[in-house]
Amino acid sequence: MRILVLGAGGVGGYFGGRLVEQGKDVSFLVRSRRKHQLEKNGLVIRSVNGDFSFTPKLLTKTDAAAPYDVVLFSTKAYHLEEAINDLKPFIGEKTVIIPLLNGVDHLSSLKQAFGNDKVIGGLCFIETTLNRDGDIVQTSAADRLVFGEIEKLDTDRIRQITDTFSGTKANFVLSDHIEQDMWHKYLFIAAFSGVTTLMRAPIGPIRESDGGQNFIRQLLEEIEQIMKACGAPIAENIIEKHMQTIQDLSYDMKSSMQRDMEKGLFIEGEHLQGYLLKIAKELDVDTPLLKVVYQNLKVYEEML
């Protein structure tokens, strides 16, 4: 299968690179500045799971290419509309798009742009960042990409994609309940990014501070209330699972939103916490802690 990765940053560059490492046919759709950087330095992965560097096949939005079989859609939410427009020339009748954005709000935009049949479910768990040279740096071992059909679970195309993704150093996992997985990830990342950006600290000092774990739990429970109110398919024991995950994270683990704030970059607060608060307002769900988290993000954006 011919694979197109939208972006070559910490997410797309890593998972696309691991597929290249396994000998798969992968191209990267990037902006001109990133293209020049990659042409000069190559795509470099510096990872606790093993380093890898190579000369990637690169495209920009003005280049011509035949439609691709699979697209890993790994852009940030605030670039969603622009990314959709950039991607359109490379989408064919049978192209499958796997979105790796946090949250769920992007699904409707992707389906409207490309059609319901072309968009399946997807998410990833990974902590990566780009250094000054544009290398992808991964200091914690988690590198799981989860994908699956939203409706008809067992299809020829999902079996072919699963086979294509197999055998890499990264964990590509087929799910038969991807919609629930996406909501569970949304619940976790909205709380995790919320507390780390609010406290300006990695998760270790937060959870070990007096009252820290209670604060995390209360924020998770607020978000859970919103999701239940809108009928999201979340499991009854998800809070306990997420609290255990929080406990298992390395002391120095930071959210990607926190890393973006430390670099003075745009953030996905509107797409994540903002979307939840919109639902909460519509359904009259009280969320005092989430409002504080969101206000902190709005102040940061005001100061950019």
C-alpha positions in Angstrom: 0.0 0.0 0.0 1.1 3.6 -0.7 1.1 5.6 2.4 1.0 9.4 2.7 1.8 11.0 6.1 0.4 14.5 6.5 3.2 16.3 8.3 6.7 15.1 9.5 6.7 16.3 13.1 6.8 14.4 16.3 3.8 12.2 15.5 3.7 11.8 11.7 7.5 11.8 11.4 7.9 9.1 14.0 5.2 6.6 12.9 5.9 7.3 9.2 9.6 6.8 9.9 9.0 3.4 11.6 7.0 2.3 8.6 9.9 3.3 6.3 12.3 1.5 8.6 10.2 -1.7 7.9 10.5 -1.1 4.1 7.0 0.4 3.5 6.2 2.9 0.7 5.8 6.1 2.6 5.7 9.8 1.5 5.4 12.9 3.7 3.3 15.9 2.8 5.0 18.9 4.3 5.3 22.7 4.1 8.2 24.2 2.2 10.2 25.2 5.3 10.1 21.6 6.7 10.9 20.2 3.2 14.1 22.2 3.0 15.1 21.1 6.5 14.5 17.5 5.7 16.3 17.7 2.4 19.3 19.0 4.2 19.4 16.8 7.3 17.1 13.9 6.5 14.4 12.7 8.9 16.1 11.7 12.1 14.5 9.8 14.9 16.4 9.7 18.2 14.4 7.3 20.4 14.7 5.1 23.5 13.2 2.4 21.2 16.0 2.7 18.7 17.4 5.5 16.5 16.7 5.7 12.7 17.5 8.2 10.0 16.7 8.3 6.3 16.1 10.5 3.3 12.3 10.8 3.1 10.1 11.0 0.0 8.7 14.5 0.3 5.7 16.4 -1.2 4.3 19.8 -0.9 0.7 20.8 -1.7 1.7 22.0 -5.2 3.3 18.7 -6.2 1.5 16.2 -8.3 1.1 12.5 -7.3 -1.3 9.6 -7.8 -3.8 9.1 -5.0 -2.6 7.3 -2.0 -4.1 4.2 -0.4 -3.7 5.3 3.3 -3.2 8.7 4.8 -2.0 9.3 8.4 -3.5 12.6 9.2 -1.2 13.9 12.0 -1.5 17.7 11.9 -2.4 19.9 14.9 -6.1 20.8 15.2 -5.5 24.6 14.6 -4.2 23.6 11.1 -7.1 21.3 10.3 -8.8 23.4 7.6 -5.6 24.2 5.9 -4.4 20.6 6.1 -7.7 19.4 4.5 -7.2 21.7 1.6 -3.6 20.6 1.1 -4.6 17.0 1.2 -7.4 17.0 -1.3 -5.3 16.5 -4.5 -3.9 13.3 -3.1 -7.2 11.6 -2.2 -8.7 9.0 -4.5 -11.9 7.0 -4.5 -10.5 4.2 -2.3 -8.2 6.3 0.0 -8.5 5.6 3.7 -7.8 8.5 6.1 -6.7 7.7 9.7 -6.8 10.9 11.8 -4.4 11.0 14.7 -5.6 14.3 16.3 -6.6 14.6 19.9 -10.3 14.9 20.6 -13.3 14.1 18.4 -14.4 17.4 16.9 -12.3 17.0 13.8 -14.1 13.9 12.6 -17.1 15.8 11.3 -14.9 18.2 9.4 -12.9 15.3 7.8 -16.1 13.4 6.9 -17.6 16.5 5.4 -14.5 17.2 3.3 -13.8 13.6 2.1 -16.9 11.5 2.7 -17.9 9.2 5.6 -16.5 6.1 3.8 -12.9 7.5 3.6 -12.5 8.3 7.3 -11.9 5.7 10.0 -11.0 6.1 13.6 -7.5 6.7 15.0 -5.4 7.9 17.9 -1.9 7.6 19.2 0.0 7.6 22.5 3.5 9.0 22.2 5.6 11.7 23.8 7.9 13.3 21.2 9.3 16.7 20.4 11.4 18.3 17.7 14.9 19.6 18.7 16.5 22.7 17.1 17.8 20.6 14.2 14.3 19.3 13.4 15.1 15.8 14.7 12.4 13.8 16.4 13.3 13.1 20.0 11.5 10.4 22.0 12.5 9.9 25.6 9.7 7.6 26.9 9.0 4.2 25.4 5.2 4.6 24.6 4.6 4.6 20.9 1.2 3.2 20.2 -1.0 4.0 17.2 -4.6 2.7 17.4 -6.9 2.5 14.4 -10.1 0.8 13.4 -13.3 0.9 11.4 -16.0 3.0 13.1 -19.0 1.0 11.8 -18.3 -2.2 9.8 -15.5 -3.6 11.9 -14.1 -6.3 9.7 -13.4 -5.2 6.2 -11.0 -6.1 3.5 -9.3 -2.7 3.7 -8.8 -2.8 7.4 -7.2 -6.3 7.1 -4.9 -5.0 4.4 -4.0 -1.9 6.4 -3.3 -4.1 9.5 -1.0 -6.3 7.4 0.8 -3.3 6.0 1.4 -1.8 9.5 2.7 -5.1 11.0 6.3 -5.8 11.9 7.4 -2.3 12.8 9.2 -1.1 16.0 6.2 1.0 16.8 3.0 -0.5 18.1 0.2 -0.3 15.4 -2.9 -1.7 17.1 -6.2 -2.6 15.4 -9.2 -1.9 17.6 -12.8 -3.2 17.2 -14.1 -0.4 19.5 -12.2 2.6 18.1 -14.9 5.2 18.9 -14.8 4.3 22.6 -11.0 4.4 22.5 -11.0 7.9 21.0 -13.3 9.2 23.7 -11.2 7.5 26.4 -8.1 9.1 25.0 -9.9 12.5 24.8 -10.9 12.2 28.5 -7.3 11.4 29.5 -5.5 14.0 27.3 -8.0 16.8 28.2 -7.3 16.3 31.9 -3.5 15.5 31.5 -2.9 18.6 29.3 -5.1 20.6 31.6 -3.3 20.0 34.8 0.2 20.1 33.4 -0.4 23.5 31.6 -2.2 24.9 34.6 0.5 23.9 37.1 3.4 24.5 34.7 4.9 21.2 35.8 5.4 17.6 34.7 3.0 15.1 36.1 5.3 13.8 38.9 5.3 16.9 41.1 1.5 17.4 40.5 0.4 14.0 41.5 2.8 13.9 44.5 1.7 17.4 45.8 -0.7 17.6 48.7 -4.2 17.3 47.1 -2.7 16.7 43.6 -4.3 13.4 42.9 -7.6 14.6 44.2 -7.4 17.5 41.8 -6.6 15.3 38.9 -9.5 12.9 39.8 -12.0 15.7 40.1 -11.0 17.1 36.7 -11.4 13.7 35.1 -14.8 13.3 36.8 -16.0 16.7 35.5 -15.0 15.7 31.9 -16.6 12.3 32.4 -19.8 14.0 33.3 -19.8 16.0 30.1 -19.1 12.9 28.0 -21.9 10.9 29.7 -24.3 13.7 29.2 -23.7 13.8 25.4 -23.9 10.0 25.1 -20.3 9.2 24.5 -19.5 5.5 24.7 -17.2 5.5 27.7 -16.6 2.6 30.1 -17.9 2.7 33.7 -14.4 2.2 35.2 -12.5 4.6 33.0 -11.7 7.0 35.8 -9.9 4.3 37.8 -8.0 3.2 34.7 -6.9 6.7 33.9 -5.8 7.4 37.5 -3.7 4.3 37.3 -2.2 5.5 34.0 -1.4 8.8 35.7 0.3 6.9 38.5 2.4 4.9 36.1 3.7 7.8 34.0 7.3 8.8 34.5 7.9 11.6 37.0 9.1 14.0 34.2 6.3 13.3 31.7 4.8 16.4 30.1 1.8 16.9 27.8 2.5 18.0 24.2 0.4 21.1 24.9 2.7 22.0 27.8 5.7 21.5 25.6 4.1 23.8 22.9 3.5 26.5 25.6 7.1 26.3 26.7 8.1 27.0 23.1 5.6 29.8 22.7 3.6 28.0 20.1 -0.1 27.8 19.3 -2.1 25.2 21.3 -5.2 23.1 20.9 -7.1 24.4 23.9 -10.1 25.4 21.8 -10.3 22.0 20.1 -9.9 20.1 23.4 -11.1 21.9 26.5 -13.0 24.5 24.6 -15.1 21.9 22.8 -15.9 20.1 26.1 -17.0 23.4 27.7 -19.3 24.1 24.7 -21.0 20.8 25.2 -21.2 21.4 29.0 -22.9 24.7 28.4 -25.4 23.2 26.0 -26.3 20.4 28.4 -26.1 22.4 31.6 -23.2 20.4 33.2 -21.3 22.2 36.0 -17.5 22.2 35.4 -15.7 24.6 37.7 -12.2 23.1 37.4 -12.4 22.7 33.6 -13.3 26.4 33.4 -10.2 27.3 35.3 -8.0 25.1 33.0 -9.6 26.7 30.0 -9.1 30.3 31.3 -5.4 29.6 31.9 -5.1 28.5 28.2 -7.0 31.6 27.0 -4.6 33.9 29.0 -1.7 32.1 27.4 -3.1 32.7 23.9 -3.8 36.3 24.8 -0.1 36.8 25.5 1.2 35.1 22.4 
